[in-house]
Amino acid sequence: MEKKIMEALDQIRPFLQRDGGDIEFVEYTDDNIVRVRLQGHCAGCPGAQMTIKGVVERILKESYPEVAGVEAVQ
């Protein structure tokens, strides 16, 4: 599952990099939560939570229904 998640994040990454940011996969928990770390401009962006929920979580849940959610970690 982790490999599939990382492949999906690779598809999202160019959009974040265009704005000077990036995303790093941290872990896939036992309760099906994907933990990621935003980097670059995305790390301090006021819209970071919206990016996590509105973009990253939506894409991962659509691709892999077993994903319960996405959380950003520091």
All heavy atoms as TSV, in Angstrom:
chain	resi	resn	atom	element	x	y	z
A	1	MET	N	N	0.822	-1.200	0.000
A	1	MET	CA	C	0.000	0.000	0.000
A	1	MET	C	C	0.863	1.260	0.000
A	1	MET	O	O	0.541	2.239	-0.664
A	1	MET	CB	C	-0.945	-0.030	1.204
A	1	MET	CG	C	-1.916	1.092	1.207
A	1	MET	SD	S	-2.979	1.007	-0.241
A	1	MET	CE	C	-4.038	2.343	0.053
A	2	GLU	N	N	1.958	1.224	0.766
A	2	GLU	CA	C	2.822	2.410	0.839
A	2	GLU	C	C	3.376	2.777	-0.534
A	2	GLU	O	O	3.450	3.954	-0.878
A	2	GLU	CB	C	3.950	2.185	1.838
A	2	GLU	CG	C	3.465	2.174	3.272
A	2	GLU	CD	C	4.590	2.037	4.278
A	2	GLU	OE1	O	5.779	2.073	3.894
A	2	GLU	OE2	O	4.271	1.902	5.462
A	3	LYS	N	N	3.725	1.785	-1.326
A	3	LYS	CA	C	4.254	2.059	-2.666
A	3	LYS	C	C	3.187	2.742	-3.530
A	3	LYS	O	O	3.479	3.695	-4.253
A	3	LYS	CB	C	4.723	0.767	-3.323
A	3	LYS	CG	C	5.323	0.996	-4.681
A	3	LYS	CD	C	5.870	-0.260	-5.285
A	3	LYS	CE	C	6.338	0.097	-6.686
A	3	LYS	NZ	N	7.215	-0.801	-7.283
A	4	LYS	N	N	1.946	2.286	-3.438
A	4	LYS	CA	C	0.855	2.901	-4.196
A	4	LYS	C	C	0.646	4.349	-3.769
A	4	LYS	O	O	0.426	5.232	-4.605
A	4	LYS	CB	C	-0.442	2.111	-3.994
A	4	LYS	CG	C	-0.445	0.742	-4.620
A	4	LYS	CD	C	-1.745	0.035	-4.316
A	4	LYS	CE	C	-1.760	-1.362	-4.877
A	4	LYS	NZ	N	-3.002	-2.071	-4.559
A	5	ILE	N	N	0.712	4.595	-2.473
A	5	ILE	CA	C	0.536	5.952	-1.957
A	5	ILE	C	C	1.654	6.858	-2.467
A	5	ILE	O	O	1.401	7.977	-2.920
A	5	ILE	CB	C	0.490	5.956	-0.410
A	5	ILE	CG1	C	-0.799	5.283	0.059
A	5	ILE	CG2	C	0.611	7.370	0.148
A	5	ILE	CD1	C	-0.832	4.956	1.530
A	6	MET	N	N	2.886	6.357	-2.423
A	6	MET	CA	C	4.011	7.170	-2.898
A	6	MET	C	C	3.889	7.464	-4.394
A	6	MET	O	O	4.228	8.563	-4.839
A	6	MET	CB	C	5.328	6.478	-2.569
A	6	MET	CG	C	5.663	6.563	-1.089
A	6	MET	SD	S	7.296	5.966	-0.676
A	6	MET	CE	C	6.962	4.232	-0.420
A	7	GLU	N	N	3.380	6.504	-5.158
A	7	GLU	CA	C	3.171	6.737	-6.591
A	7	GLU	C	C	2.109	7.821	-6.814
A	7	GLU	O	O	2.257	8.673	-7.687
A	7	GLU	CB	C	2.780	5.444	-7.290
A	7	GLU	CG	C	3.940	4.471	-7.404
A	7	GLU	CD	C	3.531	3.098	-7.921
A	7	GLU	OE1	O	2.314	2.847	-8.140
A	7	GLU	OE2	O	4.428	2.259	-8.101
A	8	ALA	N	N	1.050	7.793	-6.011
A	8	ALA	CA	C	0.011	8.819	-6.122
A	8	ALA	C	C	0.568	10.190	-5.730
A	8	ALA	O	O	0.275	11.192	-6.382
A	8	ALA	CB	C	-1.190	8.456	-5.249
A	9	LEU	N	N	1.385	10.238	-4.698
A	9	LEU	CA	C	1.995	11.501	-4.283
A	9	LEU	C	C	2.928	12.033	-5.363
A	9	LEU	O	O	3.043	13.248	-5.543
A	9	LEU	CB	C	2.741	11.337	-2.955
A	9	LEU	CG	C	1.870	11.060	-1.728
A	9	LEU	CD1	C	2.738	10.857	-0.496
A	9	LEU	CD2	C	0.862	12.165	-1.503
A	10	ASP	N	N	3.577	11.137	-6.100
A	10	ASP	CA	C	4.441	11.562	-7.199
A	10	ASP	C	C	3.642	12.282	-8.283
A	10	ASP	O	O	4.171	13.144	-8.984
A	10	ASP	CB	C	5.181	10.366	-7.805
A	10	ASP	CG	C	6.344	9.900	-6.936
A	10	ASP	OD1	O	6.809	10.679	-6.073
A	10	ASP	OD2	O	6.805	8.756	-7.140
A	11	GLN	N	N	2.368	11.939	-8.426
A	11	GLN	CA	C	1.516	12.608	-9.409
A	11	GLN	C	C	1.078	13.994	-8.914
A	11	GLN	O	O	0.841	14.898	-9.707
A	11	GLN	CB	C	0.298	11.755	-9.735
A	11	GLN	CG	C	0.657	10.464	-10.440
A	11	GLN	CD	C	-0.544	9.576	-10.678
A	11	GLN	OE1	O	-1.677	9.957	-10.435
A	11	GLN	NE2	N	-0.295	8.376	-11.168
A	12	ILE	N	N	0.960	14.152	-7.602
A	12	ILE	CA	C	0.555	15.417	-6.996
A	12	ILE	C	C	1.740	16.382	-6.906
A	12	ILE	O	O	1.581	17.594	-7.047
A	12	ILE	CB	C	-0.035	15.168	-5.587
A	12	ILE	CG1	C	-1.283	14.296	-5.686
A	12	ILE	CG2	C	-0.338	16.481	-4.872
A	12	ILE	CD1	C	-1.727	13.722	-4.364
A	13	ARG	N	N	2.907	15.829	-6.694
A	13	ARG	CA	C	4.127	16.604	-6.435
A	13	ARG	C	C	4.382	17.739	-7.432
A	13	ARG	O	O	4.703	18.863	-7.012
A	13	ARG	CB	C	5.316	15.646	-6.378
A	13	ARG	CG	C	6.614	16.320	-6.047
A	13	ARG	CD	C	7.725	15.321	-5.745
A	13	ARG	NE	N	7.539	14.857	-4.371
A	13	ARG	CZ	C	7.219	13.619	-4.035
A	13	ARG	NH1	N	7.079	12.697	-4.947
A	13	ARG	NH2	N	7.050	13.288	-2.777
A	14	PRO	N	N	4.249	17.542	-8.751
A	14	PRO	CA	C	4.541	18.646	-9.682
A	14	PRO	C	C	3.697	19.898	-9.442
A	14	PRO	O	O	4.177	21.018	-9.631
A	14	PRO	CB	C	4.246	18.051	-11.059
A	14	PRO	CG	C	4.413	16.576	-10.874
A	14	PRO	CD	C	3.962	16.300	-9.468
A	15	PHE	N	N	2.466	19.736	-9.012
A	15	PHE	CA	C	1.609	20.885	-8.733
A	15	PHE	C	C	2.126	21.678	-7.535
A	15	PHE	O	O	2.085	22.901	-7.520
A	15	PHE	CB	C	0.161	20.437	-8.501
A	15	PHE	CG	C	-0.429	19.763	-9.694
A	15	PHE	CD1	C	-0.548	18.390	-9.742
A	15	PHE	CD2	C	-0.854	20.502	-10.789
A	15	PHE	CE1	C	-1.082	17.757	-10.859
A	15	PHE	CE2	C	-1.388	19.883	-11.913
A	15	PHE	CZ	C	-1.501	18.506	-11.942
A	16	LEU	N	N	2.618	20.968	-6.526
A	16	LEU	CA	C	3.174	21.635	-5.351
A	16	LEU	C	C	4.515	22.277	-5.681
A	16	LEU	O	O	4.808	23.390	-5.237
A	16	LEU	CB	C	3.331	20.632	-4.202
A	16	LEU	CG	C	2.037	19.980	-3.710
A	16	LEU	CD1	C	2.351	18.929	-2.659
A	16	LEU	CD2	C	1.066	21.004	-3.183
A	17	GLN	N	N	5.323	21.595	-6.478
A	17	GLN	CA	C	6.635	22.125	-6.838
A	17	GLN	C	C	6.512	23.388	-7.681
A	17	GLN	O	O	7.376	24.270	-7.613
A	17	GLN	CB	C	7.449	21.059	-7.576
A	17	GLN	CG	C	7.883	19.931	-6.665
A	17	GLN	CD	C	8.553	18.789	-7.399
A	17	GLN	OE1	O	8.363	18.593	-8.596
A	17	GLN	NE2	N	9.337	18.017	-6.665
A	18	ARG	N	N	5.465	23.486	-8.458
A	18	ARG	CA	C	5.239	24.674	-9.276
A	18	ARG	C	C	5.132	25.924	-8.402
A	18	ARG	O	O	5.503	27.018	-8.811
A	18	ARG	CB	C	3.958	24.474	-10.101
A	18	ARG	CG	C	3.648	25.601	-11.052
A	18	ARG	CD	C	2.387	25.339	-11.816
A	18	ARG	NE	N	1.274	25.220	-10.884
A	18	ARG	CZ	C	0.154	24.555	-11.109
A	18	ARG	NH1	N	-0.023	23.921	-12.243
A	18	ARG	NH2	N	-0.808	24.504	-10.221
A	19	ASP	N	N	4.626	25.749	-7.173
A	19	ASP	CA	C	4.482	26.868	-6.246
A	19	ASP	C	C	5.619	26.923	-5.222
A	19	ASP	O	O	5.508	27.585	-4.194
A	19	ASP	CB	C	3.135	26.779	-5.523
A	19	ASP	CG	C	1.961	26.996	-6.471
A	19	ASP	OD1	O	2.122	27.774	-7.433
A	19	ASP	OD2	O	0.893	26.394	-6.251
A	20	GLY	N	N	6.700	26.180	-5.462
A	20	GLY	CA	C	7.853	26.206	-4.573
A	20	GLY	C	C	7.761	25.288	-3.382
A	20	GLY	O	O	8.505	25.432	-2.417
A	21	GLY	N	N	6.850	24.316	-3.429
A	21	GLY	CA	C	6.690	23.384	-2.319
A	21	GLY	C	C	6.960	21.956	-2.729
A	21	GLY	O	O	7.401	21.678	-3.832
A	22	ASP	N	N	6.676	21.056	-1.821
A	22	ASP	CA	C	6.831	19.625	-2.080
A	22	ASP	C	C	6.090	18.867	-0.985
A	22	ASP	O	O	5.591	19.456	-0.028
A	22	ASP	CB	C	8.302	19.228	-2.091
A	22	ASP	CG	C	8.573	18.008	-2.978
A	22	ASP	OD1	O	7.602	17.264	-3.297
A	22	ASP	OD2	O	9.736	17.796	-3.350
A	23	ILE	N	N	6.025	17.557	-1.154
A	23	ILE	CA	C	5.352	16.705	-0.176
A	23	ILE	C	C	6.187	15.448	0.031
A	23	ILE	O	O	6.772	14.923	-0.910
A	23	ILE	CB	C	3.912	16.363	-0.632
A	23	ILE	CG1	C	3.118	15.704	0.481
A	23	ILE	CG2	C	3.934	15.515	-1.901
A	23	ILE	CD1	C	1.617	15.662	0.229
A	24	GLU	N	N	6.261	15.013	1.274
A	24	GLU	CA	C	7.030	13.820	1.629
A	24	GLU	C	C	6.109	12.827	2.337
A	24	GLU	O	O	5.385	13.196	3.261
A	24	GLU	CB	C	8.177	14.220	2.560
A	24	GLU	CG	C	8.933	13.055	3.136
A	24	GLU	CD	C	9.902	13.469	4.238
A	24	GLU	OE1	O	9.956	14.667	4.591
A	24	GLU	OE2	O	10.585	12.585	4.762
A	25	PHE	N	N	6.141	11.579	1.914
A	25	PHE	CA	C	5.401	10.515	2.592
A	25	PHE	C	C	6.117	10.192	3.893
A	25	PHE	O	O	7.332	10.005	3.915
A	25	PHE	CB	C	5.341	9.273	1.701
A	25	PHE	CG	C	4.741	8.073	2.386
A	25	PHE	CD1	C	3.379	7.991	2.578
A	25	PHE	CD2	C	5.542	7.042	2.838
A	25	PHE	CE1	C	2.810	6.893	3.206
A	25	PHE	CE2	C	4.990	5.945	3.460
A	25	PHE	CZ	C	3.622	5.865	3.645
A	26	VAL	N	N	5.373	10.143	4.990
A	26	VAL	CA	C	5.953	9.829	6.296
A	26	VAL	C	C	5.581	8.411	6.711
A	26	VAL	O	O	6.451	7.596	7.008
A	26	VAL	CB	C	5.517	10.852	7.372
A	26	VAL	CG1	C	6.034	10.454	8.746
A	26	VAL	CG2	C	5.980	12.253	6.989
A	27	GLU	N	N	4.264	8.103	6.735
A	27	GLU	CA	C	3.851	6.745	7.116
A	27	GLU	C	C	2.395	6.496	6.758
A	27	GLU	O	O	1.623	7.426	6.521
A	27	GLU	CB	C	4.058	6.505	8.606
A	27	GLU	CG	C	3.093	7.260	9.502
A	27	GLU	CD	C	3.239	6.917	10.972
A	27	GLU	OE1	O	3.511	5.738	11.302
A	27	GLU	OE2	O	3.071	7.827	11.792
A	28	TYR	N	N	2.060	5.216	6.715
A	28	TYR	CA	C	0.677	4.756	6.556
A	28	TYR	C	C	0.365	3.987	7.824
A	28	TYR	O	O	0.950	2.943	8.084
A	28	TYR	CB	C	0.553	3.868	5.314
A	28	TYR	CG	C	-0.845	3.400	5.008
A	28	TYR	CD1	C	-1.863	4.304	4.733
A	28	TYR	CD2	C	-1.151	2.047	4.990
A	28	TYR	CE1	C	-3.137	3.880	4.450
A	28	TYR	CE2	C	-2.424	1.613	4.697
A	28	TYR	CZ	C	-3.417	2.526	4.422
A	28	TYR	OH	O	-4.691	2.104	4.137
A	29	THR	N	N	-0.529	4.515	8.644
A	29	THR	CA	C	-0.775	3.951	9.964
A	29	THR	C	C	-1.692	2.725	9.917
A	29	THR	O	O	-2.341	2.457	8.905
A	29	THR	CB	C	-1.416	5.000	10.900
A	29	THR	OG1	O	-2.742	5.292	10.424
A	29	THR	CG2	C	-0.584	6.275	10.943
A	30	ASP	N	N	-1.753	2.033	11.027
A	30	ASP	CA	C	-2.611	0.842	11.142
A	30	ASP	C	C	-4.088	1.189	11.000
A	30	ASP	O	O	-4.890	0.333	10.639
A	30	ASP	CB	C	-2.380	0.141	12.487
A	30	ASP	CG	C	-1.003	-0.497	12.573
A	30	ASP	OD1	O	-0.402	-0.780	11.518
A	30	ASP	OD2	O	-0.523	-0.705	13.706
A	31	ASP	N	N	-4.454	2.443	11.297
A	31	ASP	CA	C	-5.847	2.854	11.152
A	31	ASP	C	C	-6.095	3.568	9.819
A	31	ASP	O	O	-7.042	4.336	9.681
A	31	ASP	CB	C	-6.321	3.683	12.348
A	31	ASP	CG	C	-5.422	4.872	12.651
A	31	ASP	OD1	O	-4.296	4.921	12.131
A	31	ASP	OD2	O	-5.848	5.752	13.406
A	32	ASN	N	N	-5.224	3.282	8.830
A	32	ASN	CA	C	-5.385	3.726	7.432
A	32	ASN	C	C	-5.299	5.241	7.236
A	32	ASN	O	O	-5.950	5.793	6.360
A	32	ASN	CB	C	-6.684	3.193	6.831
A	32	ASN	CG	C	-6.731	1.683	6.837
A	32	ASN	OD1	O	-5.705	1.021	6.923
A	32	ASN	ND2	N	-7.920	1.129	6.764
A	33	ILE	N	N	-4.493	5.885	8.056
A	33	ILE	CA	C	-4.230	7.310	7.910
A	33	ILE	C	C	-2.876	7.476	7.217
A	33	ILE	O	O	-1.894	6.840	7.588
A	33	ILE	CB	C	-4.198	8.028	9.279
A	33	ILE	CG1	C	-5.537	7.872	10.011
A	33	ILE	CG2	C	-3.816	9.502	9.120
A	33	ILE	CD1	C	-6.706	8.557	9.347
A	34	VAL	N	N	-2.850	8.330	6.211
A	34	VAL	CA	C	-1.604	8.653	5.525
A	34	VAL	C	C	-1.040	9.905	6.172
A	34	VAL	O	O	-1.725	10.920	6.266
A	34	VAL	CB	C	-1.848	8.899	4.012
A	34	VAL	CG1	C	-0.554	9.324	3.326
A	34	VAL	CG2	C	-2.440	7.666	3.349
A	35	ARG	N	N	0.197	9.829	6.620
A	35	ARG	CA	C	0.854	10.992	7.214
A	35	ARG	C	C	1.892	11.505	6.223
A	35	ARG	O	O	2.695	10.728	5.699
A	35	ARG	CB	C	1.509	10.624	8.537
A	35	ARG	CG	C	0.454	10.313	9.580
A	35	ARG	CD	C	0.965	10.519	10.984
A	35	ARG	NE	N	-0.134	10.364	11.919
A	35	ARG	CZ	C	-0.186	9.432	12.850
A	35	ARG	NH1	N	0.798	8.580	12.995
A	35	ARG	NH2	N	-1.229	9.370	13.648
A	36	VAL	N	N	1.827	12.807	5.978
A	36	VAL	CA	C	2.730	13.440	5.030
A	36	VAL	C	C	3.345	14.682	5.669
A	36	VAL	O	O	2.833	15.208	6.652
A	36	VAL	CB	C	2.000	13.846	3.721
A	36	VAL	CG1	C	1.471	12.623	2.991
A	36	VAL	CG2	C	0.889	14.841	3.991
A	37	ARG	N	N	4.437	15.132	5.087
A	37	ARG	CA	C	5.082	16.366	5.542
A	37	ARG	C	C	5.176	17.296	4.340
A	37	ARG	O	O	5.736	16.922	3.306
A	37	ARG	CB	C	6.475	16.057	6.074
A	37	ARG	CG	C	7.232	17.263	6.590
A	37	ARG	CD	C	8.581	16.883	7.204
A	37	ARG	NE	N	8.373	16.075	8.408
A	37	ARG	CZ	C	8.739	14.785	8.531
A	37	ARG	NH1	N	9.322	14.159	7.545
A	37	ARG	NH2	N	8.505	14.129	9.656
A	38	LEU	N	N	4.609	18.483	4.484
A	38	LEU	CA	C	4.732	19.492	3.437
A	38	LEU	C	C	6.078	20.175	3.587
A	38	LEU	O	O	6.544	20.403	4.702
A	38	LEU	CB	C	3.595	20.509	3.532
A	38	LEU	CG	C	2.210	19.965	3.203
A	38	LEU	CD1	C	1.160	21.039	3.425
A	38	LEU	CD2	C	2.140	19.463	1.770
A	39	GLN	N	N	6.690	20.502	2.449
A	39	GLN	CA	C	8.018	21.097	2.464
A	39	GLN	C	C	8.038	22.365	1.625
A	39	GLN	O	O	7.125	22.617	0.841
A	39	GLN	CB	C	9.040	20.095	1.923
A	39	GLN	CG	C	9.087	18.816	2.724
A	39	GLN	CD	C	9.958	17.761	2.084
A	39	GLN	OE1	O	10.050	17.679	0.868
A	39	GLN	NE2	N	10.597	16.951	2.905
A	40	GLY	N	N	9.114	23.128	1.787
A	40	GLY	CA	C	9.273	24.351	1.008
A	40	GLY	C	C	8.200	25.364	1.344
A	40	GLY	O	O	7.784	25.487	2.493
A	41	HIS	N	N	7.718	26.065	0.342
A	41	HIS	CA	C	6.701	27.098	0.560
A	41	HIS	C	C	5.410	26.515	1.118
A	41	HIS	O	O	4.673	27.203	1.812
A	41	HIS	CB	C	6.405	27.840	-0.735
A	41	HIS	CG	C	7.515	28.743	-1.155
A	41	HIS	ND1	N	7.364	29.675	-2.136
A	41	HIS	CD2	C	8.798	28.872	-0.741
A	41	HIS	CE1	C	8.496	30.331	-2.307
A	41	HIS	NE2	N	9.377	29.853	-1.468
A	42	CYS	N	N	5.134	25.260	0.823
A	42	CYS	CA	C	3.896	24.636	1.311
A	42	CYS	C	C	3.904	24.471	2.831
A	42	CYS	O	O	2.849	24.495	3.459
A	42	CYS	CB	C	3.693	23.273	0.654
A	42	CYS	SG	S	3.321	23.370	-1.104
A	43	ALA	N	N	5.084	24.308	3.412
A	43	ALA	CA	C	5.178	24.062	4.851
A	43	ALA	C	C	4.620	25.225	5.667
A	43	ALA	O	O	3.989	25.027	6.690
A	43	ALA	CB	C	6.619	23.780	5.248
A	44	GLY	N	N	4.829	26.447	5.227
A	44	GLY	CA	C	4.363	27.587	5.998
A	44	GLY	C	C	3.163	28.282	5.387
A	44	GLY	O	O	2.756	29.333	5.841
A	45	CYS	N	N	2.598	27.688	4.377
A	45	CYS	CA	C	1.491	28.310	3.650
A	45	CYS	C	C	0.212	28.301	4.482
A	45	CYS	O	O	-0.137	27.283	5.078
A	45	CYS	CB	C	1.276	27.563	2.342
A	45	CYS	SG	S	-0.157	28.109	1.408
A	46	PRO	N	N	-0.512	29.441	4.518
A	46	PRO	CA	C	-1.783	29.479	5.246
A	46	PRO	C	C	-2.821	28.498	4.671
A	46	PRO	O	O	-3.710	28.063	5.381
A	46	PRO	CB	C	-2.267	30.915	5.068
A	46	PRO	CG	C	-1.104	31.685	4.593
A	46	PRO	CD	C	-0.152	30.731	3.964
A	47	GLY	N	N	-2.693	28.139	3.413
A	47	GLY	CA	C	-3.636	27.209	2.790
A	47	GLY	C	C	-3.198	25.763	2.833
A	47	GLY	O	O	-3.785	24.915	2.165
A	48	ALA	N	N	-2.183	25.440	3.649
A	48	ALA	CA	C	-1.639	24.083	3.686
A	48	ALA	C	C	-2.702	23.048	4.064
A	48	ALA	O	O	-2.794	21.992	3.444
A	48	ALA	CB	C	-0.458	24.005	4.650
A	49	GLN	N	N	-3.509	23.344	5.067
A	49	GLN	CA	C	-4.534	22.381	5.493
A	49	GLN	C	C	-5.556	22.160	4.382
A	49	GLN	O	O	-6.022	21.042	4.172
A	49	GLN	CB	C	-5.214	22.845	6.783
A	49	GLN	CG	C	-6.130	21.815	7.404
A	49	GLN	CD	C	-5.409	20.530	7.805
A	49	GLN	OE1	O	-4.234	20.505	8.119
A	49	GLN	NE2	N	-6.134	19.431	7.779
A	50	MET	N	N	-5.879	23.220	3.663
A	50	MET	CA	C	-6.813	23.090	2.544
A	50	MET	C	C	-6.199	22.215	1.442
A	50	MET	O	O	-6.890	21.399	0.837
A	50	MET	CB	C	-7.167	24.467	1.996
A	50	MET	CG	C	-8.273	24.442	0.972
A	50	MET	SD	S	-8.843	26.084	0.510
A	50	MET	CE	C	-7.402	26.743	-0.284
A	51	THR	N	N	-4.903	22.367	1.215
A	51	THR	CA	C	-4.213	21.540	0.229
A	51	THR	C	C	-4.244	20.076	0.649
A	51	THR	O	O	-4.527	19.199	-0.170
A	51	THR	CB	C	-2.749	22.005	0.054
A	51	THR	OG1	O	-2.753	23.347	-0.418
A	51	THR	CG2	C	-2.002	21.117	-0.917
A	52	ILE	N	N	-3.989	19.820	1.920
A	52	ILE	CA	C	-3.991	18.435	2.419
A	52	ILE	C	C	-5.371	17.812	2.258
A	52	ILE	O	O	-5.510	16.717	1.717
A	52	ILE	CB	C	-3.549	18.383	3.905
A	52	ILE	CG1	C	-2.083	18.766	4.033
A	52	ILE	CG2	C	-3.816	17.009	4.511
A	52	ILE	CD1	C	-1.108	17.775	3.456
A	53	LYS	N	N	-6.401	18.481	2.738
A	53	LYS	CA	C	-7.750	17.908	2.717
A	53	LYS	C	C	-8.399	17.977	1.336
A	53	LYS	O	O	-9.032	17.035	0.889
A	53	LYS	CB	C	-8.651	18.605	3.752
A	53	LYS	CG	C	-8.219	18.369	5.178
A	53	LYS	CD	C	-8.322	16.906	5.542
A	53	LYS	CE	C	-7.877	16.653	6.971
A	53	LYS	NZ	N	-7.870	15.232	7.285
A	54	GLY	N	N	-8.258	19.112	0.675
A	54	GLY	CA	C	-8.968	19.327	-0.584
A	54	GLY	C	C	-8.320	18.708	-1.790
A	54	GLY	O	O	-8.990	18.436	-2.782
A	55	VAL	N	N	-7.019	18.469	-1.734
A	55	VAL	CA	C	-6.322	17.920	-2.887
A	55	VAL	C	C	-5.759	16.536	-2.570
A	55	VAL	O	O	-6.179	15.527	-3.144
A	55	VAL	CB	C	-5.194	18.872	-3.365
A	55	VAL	CG1	C	-4.449	18.264	-4.538
A	55	VAL	CG2	C	-5.757	20.231	-3.729
A	56	VAL	N	N	-4.810	16.478	-1.650
A	56	VAL	CA	C	-4.100	15.230	-1.378
A	56	VAL	C	C	-5.062	14.152	-0.870
A	56	VAL	O	O	-5.103	13.036	-1.407
A	56	VAL	CB	C	-2.940	15.462	-0.385
A	56	VAL	CG1	C	-2.230	14.152	-0.077
A	56	VAL	CG2	C	-1.961	16.493	-0.932
A	57	GLU	N	N	-5.843	14.464	0.151
A	57	GLU	CA	C	-6.757	13.469	0.710
A	57	GLU	C	C	-7.805	13.036	-0.317
A	57	GLU	O	O	-8.082	11.843	-0.456
A	57	GLU	CB	C	-7.450	14.026	1.957
A	57	GLU	CG	C	-8.352	13.004	2.631
A	57	GLU	CD	C	-8.920	13.526	3.928
A	57	GLU	OE1	O	-9.995	14.158	3.895
A	57	GLU	OE2	O	-8.286	13.306	4.976
A	58	ARG	N	N	-8.345	13.985	-1.053
A	58	ARG	CA	C	-9.369	13.642	-2.046
A	58	ARG	C	C	-8.816	12.683	-3.100
A	58	ARG	O	O	-9.442	11.672	-3.417
A	58	ARG	CB	C	-9.899	14.913	-2.715
A	58	ARG	CG	C	-10.995	14.648	-3.733
A	58	ARG	CD	C	-11.519	15.936	-4.360
A	58	ARG	NE	N	-10.491	16.804	-4.892
A	58	ARG	CZ	C	-9.913	16.652	-6.088
A	58	ARG	NH1	N	-10.268	15.658	-6.862
A	58	ARG	NH2	N	-9.001	17.498	-6.497
A	59	ILE	N	N	-7.639	12.980	-3.617
A	59	ILE	CA	C	-7.041	12.124	-4.648
A	59	ILE	C	C	-6.723	10.740	-4.100
A	59	ILE	O	O	-7.015	9.723	-4.736
A	59	ILE	CB	C	-5.787	12.799	-5.243
A	59	ILE	CG1	C	-6.214	14.005	-6.085
A	59	ILE	CG2	C	-4.966	11.808	-6.063
A	59	ILE	CD1	C	-5.086	14.894	-6.526
A	60	LEU	N	N	-6.141	10.680	-2.905
A	60	LEU	CA	C	-5.799	9.373	-2.334
A	60	LEU	C	C	-7.039	8.545	-2.025
A	60	LEU	O	O	-7.074	7.344	-2.290
A	60	LEU	CB	C	-4.936	9.540	-1.083
A	60	LEU	CG	C	-3.492	9.980	-1.333
A	60	LEU	CD1	C	-2.769	10.187	-0.007
A	60	LEU	CD2	C	-2.749	8.970	-2.186
A	61	LYS	N	N	-8.078	9.178	-1.474
A	61	LYS	CA	C	-9.305	8.432	-1.159
A	61	LYS	C	C	-10.014	7.945	-2.426
A	61	LYS	O	O	-10.592	6.860	-2.431
A	61	LYS	CB	C	-10.253	9.292	-0.321
A	61	LYS	CG	C	-9.830	9.420	1.111
A	61	LYS	CD	C	-10.800	10.343	1.832
A	61	LYS	CE	C	-11.092	9.843	3.209
A	61	LYS	NZ	N	-12.058	10.691	3.911
A	62	GLU	N	N	-9.993	8.767	-3.481
A	62	GLU	CA	C	-10.609	8.340	-4.741
A	62	GLU	C	C	-9.862	7.155	-5.340
A	62	GLU	O	O	-10.472	6.236	-5.867
A	62	GLU	CB	C	-10.629	9.496	-5.744
A	62	GLU	CG	C	-11.672	10.542	-5.438
A	62	GLU	CD	C	-11.585	11.741	-6.377
A	62	GLU	OE1	O	-10.745	11.749	-7.312
A	62	GLU	OE2	O	-12.372	12.691	-6.167
A	63	SER	N	N	-8.540	7.178	-5.244
A	63	SER	CA	C	-7.722	6.109	-5.812
A	63	SER	C	C	-7.723	4.862	-4.939
A	63	SER	O	O	-7.697	3.747	-5.451
A	63	SER	CB	C	-6.278	6.588	-5.992
A	63	SER	OG	O	-6.222	7.686	-6.869
A	64	TYR	N	N	-7.727	5.066	-3.629
A	64	TYR	CA	C	-7.631	3.955	-2.675
A	64	TYR	C	C	-8.655	4.161	-1.562
A	64	TYR	O	O	-8.377	4.818	-0.558
A	64	TYR	CB	C	-6.213	3.877	-2.095
A	64	TYR	CG	C	-5.167	3.866	-3.182
A	64	TYR	CD1	C	-4.379	4.981	-3.428
A	64	TYR	CD2	C	-5.014	2.754	-4.000
A	64	TYR	CE1	C	-3.448	4.986	-4.454
A	64	TYR	CE2	C	-4.081	2.749	-5.027
A	64	TYR	CZ	C	-3.307	3.867	-5.249
A	64	TYR	OH	O	-2.398	3.874	-6.276
A	65	PRO	N	N	-9.852	3.617	-1.726
A	65	PRO	CA	C	-10.933	3.833	-0.749
A	65	PRO	C	C	-10.594	3.395	0.679
A	65	PRO	O	O	-11.220	3.862	1.623
A	65	PRO	CB	C	-12.088	2.997	-1.314
A	65	PRO	CG	C	-11.780	2.833	-2.757
A	65	PRO	CD	C	-10.281	2.842	-2.867
A	66	GLU	N	N	-9.603	2.538	0.824
A	66	GLU	CA	C	-9.232	2.095	2.171
A	66	GLU	C	C	-8.525	3.190	2.974
A	66	GLU	O	O	-8.432	3.114	4.194
A	66	GLU	CB	C	-8.368	0.828	2.127
A	66	GLU	CG	C	-7.105	0.968	1.317
A	66	GLU	CD	C	-7.247	0.530	-0.137
A	66	GLU	OE1	O	-8.229	0.898	-0.800
A	66	GLU	OE2	O	-6.353	-0.167	-0.619
A	67	VAL	N	N	-8.050	4.231	2.313
A	67	VAL	CA	C	-7.428	5.364	3.010
A	67	VAL	C	C	-8.522	6.116	3.771
A	67	VAL	O	O	-9.501	6.570	3.193
A	67	VAL	CB	C	-6.705	6.308	2.023
A	67	VAL	CG1	C	-6.275	7.591	2.713
A	67	VAL	CG2	C	-5.508	5.609	1.391
A	68	ALA	N	N	-8.334	6.227	5.092
A	68	ALA	CA	C	-9.336	6.891	5.933
A	68	ALA	C	C	-9.140	8.394	5.987
A	68	ALA	O	O	-10.090	9.135	6.231
A	68	ALA	CB	C	-9.283	6.312	7.341
A	69	GLY	N	N	-7.918	8.853	5.759
A	69	GLY	CA	C	-7.661	10.275	5.817
A	69	GLY	C	C	-6.184	10.573	5.619
A	69	GLY	O	O	-5.358	9.673	5.543
A	70	VAL	N	N	-5.875	11.864	5.545
A	70	VAL	CA	C	-4.500	12.329	5.394
A	70	VAL	C	C	-4.236	13.377	6.447
A	70	VAL	O	O	-5.062	14.253	6.674
A	70	VAL	CB	C	-4.261	12.920	3.975
A	70	VAL	CG1	C	-2.855	13.471	3.850
A	70	VAL	CG2	C	-4.521	11.872	2.903
A	71	GLU	N	N	-3.095	13.267	7.110
A	71	GLU	CA	C	-2.698	14.230	8.134
A	71	GLU	C	C	-1.313	14.762	7.808
A	71	GLU	O	O	-0.442	14.021	7.357
A	71	GLU	CB	C	-2.619	13.560	9.513
A	71	GLU	CG	C	-3.927	13.059	10.044
A	71	GLU	CD	C	-3.771	12.343	11.372
A	71	GLU	OE1	O	-2.617	12.140	11.838
A	71	GLU	OE2	O	-4.799	11.962	11.936
A	72	ALA	N	N	-1.107	16.043	8.077
A	72	ALA	CA	C	0.215	16.647	7.930
A	72	ALA	C	C	0.936	16.585	9.270
A	72	ALA	O	O	0.323	16.780	10.319
A	72	ALA	CB	C	0.092	18.092	7.471
A	73	VAL	N	N	2.206	16.261	9.236
A	73	VAL	CA	C	3.034	16.253	10.433
A	73	VAL	C	C	4.201	17.210	10.217
A	73	VAL	O	O	4.534	17.563	9.097
A	73	VAL	CB	C	3.550	14.832	10.773
A	73	VAL	CG1	C	2.403	13.907	11.068
A	73	VAL	CG2	C	4.405	14.279	9.642
A	74	GLN	N	N	4.799	17.632	11.314
A	74	GLN	CA	C	5.961	18.550	11.227
A	74	GLN	C	C	7.232	17.774	11.047
A	74	GLN	O	O	7.471	16.757	11.431
A	74	GLN	CB	C	6.047	19.397	12.489
A	74	GLN	CG	C	4.872	20.307	12.656
A	74	GLN	CD	C	4.808	21.409	11.599
A	74	GLN	OE1	O	5.828	21.769	11.011
A	74	GLN	NE2	N	3.642	21.916	11.325
